[in-house]
Amino acid sequence: MALDATARRRWFGALVLAVALAMLIAGQTVLRGGLSALGFMFYWLVCLVLTGLAIVVALRDLRALRRRNLEEQRNLFQATLKQIATEARTKPRRQVPPGPAEPGHTVGKM
């Protein structure tokens, strides 16, 4: 079963975010005080990069979602206009009863 681009992007974002969260939990519990200064810097830099990557993936997904919604709205608008035009061509026009010829004319005046 092949995944489309949106599903792959979401799975990748979820995986990266899960790894960053696991690193955060491990860094605050198990590895607290156990890392050298250089190891501490490298560890948290990797965690920061993974978090940033998750944010970038989420923003790209948001942009793709927005583009898809705009396209659906445009298609719906065009379909509605076509439907209105088709109905206007196929429906018989309503006959308007003749009205008074002059604006001051009143009907049934005694």
C-alpha positions, 0 to 999 in steps of 0.5 A: 500500500503506497502512501501519498505525499501528504500521508508520507509528510505527516508520518515523517513529521510525527516521527521527527516530533516523537523522536524530539519528544523522546530526546526531551524526556530522556534529557530531562530524566535519564541523561540529566547531569550525565553528559559532558559539556560538549555532549550536552551541547550536541544532544540539545542541538540535535533535539532543537534541529529535530523540533525545527524540522517538525515545525517546517514539515507542519508548515509545509503541510499547512500550505498544501492544505490551504492550496487544496482548500482554495482549489476546492473552493474555486472548483465549487464556485465554477460548478455553481456558476455552470449550474446557474447558467444551465438552469437559466437556459433551460427554465422558461422565463416568468411572464411579468404581468403588464403594469400601468403605463404611467407612474401616476396611474392608479387602478380602480380609482373611483 
